[in-house]
Amino acid sequence: MSQNQFQQAQSLPGQIREISENSRLLAESERLGITLLNSISHEIRTPLTVIQTAADNLIKYGDSELSQFQKEMIMEIQEAGERLNRFIGKVLDMTRLESGRLKPRLDLYNIRELVMMAEKETRKELARHKVTIEIAQDLPLLEMDFDLMLHALTNLLSNAAFHTPPGTEVTLSVEIEDGAVLISVADRGPGIPAESIPHLFEKFYRAPASRAGGTGLGLCLVKGFVEAQGGRVTAVNRALGGATFTIRLRALRACICDELCNTG
C-alpha cells in the first residue's frame, strides 16, 4: 500500500462519520420543517374555519335586508376561504408525499361511486361548464385507496374548471383498455403548450400564460397519489382542441361491479 493510499484509508472513518452526521442533520431538519409546516397549517385552518362559518351564517341567517353588494362580498369571503383551505390541504398532502408517510390503504371499490362523488365535490367549480360523464358497462371492481383516488380525480376536475373557458365541455370517462382501468378528464380549453407537457406534473410548475391564481401543486399531487397505488397519469392534447388527463390503474380482479354489488 502506498503512502497516499494509507492516508486515504486512515481518513475513511472520519469521512463516514461526517457523512453520517450530515445525513442525521438533514433528516432532523426535514422532520422539523414538516412539524413546523403542520403546526402553521393548523394555526391557519382554525381561524379560517371560523371565518368560513361566520360567512355561511351571514348568508343563511343574516338580515334579509342585506344589499346585493353585501351578499356578493360575503360570497367573495366564502370563495376565498375555500381556495385557501384547498391550498393548505395541498401543502399538507405534499409534505406527506415527500416525507414518505403516504401509505395507500388498498381495497376493492366500485369505480362508479368514485366518479359520482368526484363530480359532486367539484359541481360548484364546474357550474359554468357542460359536464358529461361516460362510464363503460361491466367495469371490474378496482383495487385502490378511495380517498387518494378521490383527491386525484377532484384535482383533475378542478384543474379543468380553472384552465378552460366557461361554457366549454368537460368529459369525465371510465373505460377498460388492455387489462387496465382508464379514468380520463377531457376538456375543450386552449390545450397544453408542447414544451410544457414533460413538466406538467412537476412541483410548482405552471405553464406559460397560465391563468393567475394556480399553485402548481395540484397535478404534482395527482401524480404522487396515483403512483403510490402503482398507477400512472398522462396528459395529451386533443386533436380538435383541449387536453385529456388520464389515470391508468391495473384492473387486478375480473369481478364485475354490478354482480358483486348486488349480492349479499
C-alpha positions in Angstrom: 0.0 0.0 0.0 1.4 3.4 -1.0 1.7 6.3 1.5 -1.2 8.1 -0.3 -3.5 5.0 -0.1 -2.6 4.6 3.6 -3.5 8.2 4.4 -6.8 7.8 2.5 -7.6 4.6 4.5 -6.9 6.4 7.7 -9.2 9.3 6.8 -12.1 7.0 5.8 -13.7 6.5 9.3 -13.7 10.3 9.7 -15.4 10.8 6.3 -18.0 8.1 7.2 -18.8 9.8 10.5 -19.1 13.2 8.7 -21.5 11.8 6.1 -23.5 10.1 8.8 -23.7 13.3 10.8 -24.7 15.3 7.7 -27.4 12.7 6.9 -28.7 12.9 10.5 -28.8 16.7 10.5 -30.6 16.7 7.1 -33.2 14.2 8.4 -33.7 16.2 11.5 -34.1 19.4 9.5 -36.7 17.8 7.3 -38.5 16.5 10.3 -38.6 19.9 12.0 -39.7 21.5 8.7 -42.6 19.1 8.4 -43.6 19.6 12.0 -43.4 23.4 11.6 -45.5 23.3 8.4 -48.1 21.1 10.0 -48.3 23.5 13.0 -48.6 26.6 10.9 -51.2 24.9 8.7 -53.2 24.0 11.8 -53.0 27.6 13.2 -54.2 29.0 9.8 -57.0 26.5 9.5 -58.5 27.2 12.9 -59.3 30.9 12.3 -60.1 30.1 8.6 -62.9 27.7 9.8 -64.3 30.5 12.0 -64.3 32.9 9.1 -66.0 30.4 6.7 -68.6 29.5 9.3 -69.3 33.2 10.0 -69.7 33.9 6.3 -72.0 30.9 5.9 -74.2 32.1 8.8 -74.4 35.6 7.4 -75.9 34.2 4.2 -78.2 31.7 6.0 -79.4 33.7 9.0 -78.3 37.3 8.2 -80.5 40.3 7.8 -82.9 39.8 4.9 -82.3 43.5 4.0 -78.7 42.8 3.0 -77.9 44.6 -0.2 -76.8 42.8 -3.3 -73.3 44.3 -2.8 -73.1 43.0 0.7 -74.2 39.5 -0.4 -71.6 39.5 -3.1 -68.9 40.5 -0.6 -69.9 37.6 1.7 -69.7 35.2 -1.2 -66.2 36.5 -2.1 -65.2 35.7 1.5 -66.6 32.2 1.2 -64.8 31.6 -2.1 -61.5 33.0 -0.8 -61.8 30.8 2.3 -62.4 27.7 0.2 -59.4 28.5 -2.0 -57.2 29.0 1.0 -58.4 25.8 2.6 -57.7 23.8 -0.6 -54.2 25.3 -0.8 -53.5 24.3 2.8 -54.7 20.8 2.1 -52.4 20.6 -1.0 -49.4 21.7 1.0 -50.1 19.2 3.7 -50.6 16.4 1.1 -47.3 17.4 -0.5 -45.5 17.1 2.9 -46.9 13.6 3.3 -45.7 12.6 -0.2 -42.2 14.0 0.3 -41.8 12.6 3.8 -42.7 9.1 2.7 -45.6 9.0 5.2 -48.2 8.3 2.4 -49.2 4.7 2.8 -52.1 3.7 0.5 -54.9 1.7 2.1 -55.9 -0.5 -0.8 -59.3 -2.2 -1.1 -61.8 -3.1 -3.8 -64.2 -0.3 -4.8 -66.9 0.4 -7.3 -65.4 2.9 -9.8 -68.9 4.4 -10.5 -69.1 5.6 -6.8 -65.7 7.2 -7.1 -66.7 9.1 -10.3 -70.0 10.3 -9.0 -68.5 11.5 -5.7 -65.8 13.4 -7.6 -68.4 15.0 -9.8 -70.4 16.0 -6.7 -67.4 17.5 -4.9 -66.5 19.7 -7.9 -70.0 20.6 -9.0 -69.7 24.2 -7.8 -66.4 24.7 -9.5 -67.8 23.3 -12.8 -71.1 25.0 -12.5 -70.4 27.1 -15.6 -69.2 24.2 -17.7 -71.1 21.4 -19.5 -70.1 18.2 -17.7 -70.5 14.9 -19.4 -70.0 11.6 -17.7 -69.3 8.4 -19.7 -68.8 5.2 -17.8 -68.3 1.9 -19.6 -70.5 -1.1 -18.7 -69.2 -4.2 -16.9 -66.4 -2.5 -15.1 -64.4 -4.5 -12.7 -64.0 -3.5 -9.1 -60.8 -1.5 -8.7 -58.2 -2.1 -6.0 -57.3 1.4 -4.8 -57.2 3.8 -1.9 -60.6 5.5 -2.3 -59.6 8.8 -0.6 -56.4 9.2 -2.5 -58.1 8.5 -5.8 -60.9 10.9 -4.9 -58.3 13.6 -4.2 -56.5 12.8 -7.6 -59.7 12.9 -9.6 -61.1 16.1 -8.0 -57.8 17.8 -8.6 -58.1 16.9 -12.3 -61.6 18.2 -12.5 -60.7 21.4 -10.6 -57.8 21.8 -13.0 -60.1 21.6 -16.0 -62.6 24.1 -14.4 -59.8 26.5 -13.7 -58.0 26.5 -17.1 -60.9 26.3 -19.5 -63.4 29.0 -20.6 -67.0 28.9 -19.1 -69.5 27.1 -21.3 -67.0 24.6 -22.7 -67.4 20.9 -22.2 -65.6 18.8 -19.6 -65.9 15.0 -20.0 -65.2 12.5 -17.3 -65.0 9.0 -18.6 -64.0 5.5 -17.5 -63.1 2.6 -19.7 -61.1 -0.7 -19.8 -58.1 -1.0 -22.1 -55.6 -3.8 -22.2 -56.4 -5.0 -18.7 -56.2 -1.5 -17.2 -58.9 0.9 -16.0 -58.6 4.3 -17.6 -60.2 7.3 -15.8 -60.0 10.4 -18.0 -60.8 14.1 -17.7 -61.0 15.7 -21.1 -61.7 19.4 -21.8 -62.1 21.9 -24.6 -59.8 24.6 -23.4 -56.7 26.0 -25.0 -54.7 22.8 -24.7 -51.1 22.4 -23.3 -48.1 24.0 -24.9 -45.9 21.3 -26.3 -42.9 22.4 -24.3 -44.9 22.2 -21.1 -46.1 18.5 -21.3 -42.9 17.0 -19.9 -43.0 19.3 -16.9 -46.8 19.4 -16.1 -46.5 17.1 -13.1 -43.5 18.8 -11.5 -44.0 20.6 -8.2 -44.8 24.3 -8.6 -44.7 24.1 -12.4 -47.1 26.4 -14.2 -47.3 26.5 -18.0 -46.5 29.8 -19.8 -49.5 32.2 -20.0 -51.4 30.2 -17.4 -54.3 31.9 -15.7 -53.2 33.6 -12.5 -54.1 32.0 -9.2 -52.9 28.4 -9.5 -50.4 26.9 -7.0 -48.6 24.5 -9.3 -49.2 21.7 -6.8 -52.4 20.0 -8.0 -51.0 17.9 -10.8 -47.9 17.0 -8.8 -50.2 15.6 -6.1 -52.2 13.7 -8.7 -49.1 12.0 -9.9 -47.9 11.2 -6.4 -51.3 9.8 -5.3 -51.7 7.7 -8.5 -48.1 6.3 -8.5 -48.4 5.4 -4.8 -51.0 2.9 -5.9 -49.0 1.5 -8.7 -50.7 3.5 -11.5 -49.6 6.4 -13.8 -51.1 9.6 -15.1 -50.6 11.1 -18.5 -51.6 14.3 -20.3 -52.1 14.8 -24.1 -53.6 17.4 -26.3 -56.8 16.6 -28.2 -57.0 16.7 -32.0 -59.8 19.3 -32.1 -58.6 21.4 -29.2 -58.3 20.9 -25.4 -56.4 18.4 -23.3 -57.0 14.9 -21.8 -55.6 13.8 -18.5 -55.7 10.0 -18.0 -55.2 8.0 -14.8 -54.3 4.4 -15.6 -54.6 1.7 -12.9 -54.3 -2.0 -13.5 -57.5 -4.0 -13.0 -56.4 -6.7 -10.6 -59.7 -8.5 -10.4 -62.0 -9.8 -13.0 -65.2 -9.5 -10.9 -67.9 -7.4 -12.3 -69.2 -4.5 -10.2 -72.9 -5.0 -10.8 -72.7 -8.7 -9.9 -70.8 -8.2 -6.7 -72.6 -5.1 -5.5 -76.0 -6.8 -5.9 -75.1 -10.0 -4.0 -75.3 -10.2 -0.2 
